[in-house]
């Protein structure tokens, strides 16, 4: 249920909820100093905190959100035994009888934990070489470990669920049914932490876990600063992790997960699909099992077939062979997931790979380096067939990432307002299916929340 949009605000002092006890006073002091002009850490935290406190509010435009609460402020106050947060002009919907909702408080301190850790431990010189593919993978591991998501010895399967937040009610109900079937089989759930197809599987799994008397279920939400305002954590998430950028967020999904299910969505979901296909088609990953299932209700058949056709036309039949498509059958989807998880377990035992983190998978550096969606970078993307297919997938992923930025990220929205739509140039054989797919997203309302008018942030040229 969405919370009505309201600009009512509240002032409050908030005490930690979660794992903030692991932060030292020195780390807090460093965060505050950095926030006053070095690296903009405080502003990043402020925007992420505002997004968390607006959970449930139907706004998918970060620019609108930040303008609506432009006077929101949050400060860290060192205490003798830890820290305290002071919020001013915070969204009133985050409070009940003057007290912040416990889940939101927990998410708020998770965001603070991850920002402090990434800035002090990941980006600090001498610890990780962020131009090295191996070090980037290690950095993702350390962030996830610090957040408490890695559990050595726990062989419970983790199903990563991707899909859009602007989906139909039937599509949402279908994701709940699939989540229910997964929960009955004891699986944990990981999503992008937002609503729609990111919330549905978690909601279904909670009911199934309750029936199976599973009280230790994990509902992991992975997000990043640029996207959290449009996809704030849904209330079911009990392990929230904020990665520094989109690329590390995507790598976290494939390193944590044992199987990935893709539900109906829009351009962001297509970006995720292209990302994973590009990795799976890398020559070094040919023998690494990583089950990928595309699933949706019968009413989504045309959309799923259109997505499949785009993959076949742009990347070829080999890419299509990387996934299984199941339409209208949640139980069959769950059976396919369980079969995939068993295959992954056996492979990791044979290769001595960690069950809780997929070290064996090769992720090329071009999939790890952050892509800045500027007009110049979008225009220079190589979307032609005269390159290895996994590299074309990487560049197509960047094109979709740029469109996501132009749709919902504050910096992307402002760039479009200033310079007009991004221009995307591509091979004629890629142009037609790409144009058809993006056009269908617009017509079916998959670019924005229902009821909003979408103005394309891109223009495709030959």
Steps between C-alpha positions, in 0.01 A plus 500: 500500500640839398516786749321814374734775383534759775747778573431489878825486697629402844811573709648219711803342664564138398709233668671216307315192382706220352881472488609860558678392817792387278578860400760683706482863603801566275306369198203718585725805541660427163159473338393836638821671387471347152141615486602861549665537163715196420343248268139596571448203735249684715289596199498139377381386843239776515345399167505128579349565843221707347425220255480242782265722701270530195452125469154431358451844347414461127768729357744357244666832416791576733507864391139548614571328831805711581320821407195408711720455809776748415521613864551147636817468706667222693794526739714254693540574868785312673400350835705348780388150403442540128315739274162660458332650195313826495251550217325824417205536261489124448194344327228459763391171341816338644373546857223352713401693813823693481724192467673394179378167362749234611565356154573846358734572788682175429530584129619851580791375708580230242544776242725693737702187576564428131583857402754528781652162418524561125655842543745407776593144399429456128591834343795578725830468310719200569230248589334420166618577149170604341653469153553127559221253423606269782513781755154621397361152566676500839354842578146370437575203725618724785192723476267200513694342786493821701123514449459148640358339186763224466436188706770230476354157560147602407394311187156657473445594136472869411273593209572841348184651353519780243205689356340840475312716749259628231323168434134400480305361794490154341876505448549603861271223625692252287830600662339441841390151394850415382645637824251289695612184318864588561433564869325166541824341381705694756670740260604853598429800277719782370368790288574861412303577819233721338133434431323312220695193393757577769246481781264229373737201534593608852136536601414156369802345668412648842166315501664175389777535757239555770320181395827307507587662837814653353585797721847567358396592147723750321347771283803680360467833323790636292494862392731795420491878561381602155201265487380479863282812470287337231512151649503551880524180707171322543404418862567126465874544440683391816853526359559821308834563326597822325769443235701802373378480138285305254782276383592383850132450574463276194813305589369451854186336358690242295762434770236444771230319303475134403230553238342806341136543403402785271139619517334756271643848529632783294829648393671433836405132486630478143825657618534227762426226246763635257752528783458135597493371141822686425666329796366153423612525135859579599715207381633434851147449637378241252526217754383693807137418584292807574126431454304785343121477477270753335145468632170684497122454486315407184402862443869588471567247224525764226740710705723204588506379140589851385787506748612156381485616138713804580766279663498264201527778244760707684715226656406181316363154588792426734379775731146358489635160604628652824153517657181301544168674442199387706164672451199474729627229736641603841545139614698403191711812552578391857589148384740645242655719769552207736657295222733790422597547864588131529718528189679802647555324834657198331724716279629707790574190705693350208699820441543597868326832434329678789128433520427849631699694237551409134875551461526271198300718261713719271377859478682710243623844606269675252206364701648634824616853421227760569336645189421870516190573293601822326388608155854445372534149647157392377575623146833313493364157600599229252175319420613312191549132425871525407612408854479195730140440602569536874653843434192605300288388796714718729446806279127433465484477879660842522244642257216373718680627811515846342128493428433404863712797607312734268169367629544507876844609626530860609822566305362329189171692512682832529732410211199427277335826604817690407606327175197309379469122440798267482584387146569127456661385176495132407516237228179486288458135603506610865311827451162355396452246784642751753262771384203261509586379849543849644184620326303213655630601845354846447164378367460244780591749774820317597714815508321683783243440769143453370327828422812702423574639156830378362724721291782295341848593620660340192494507121623207292690589180642281224 
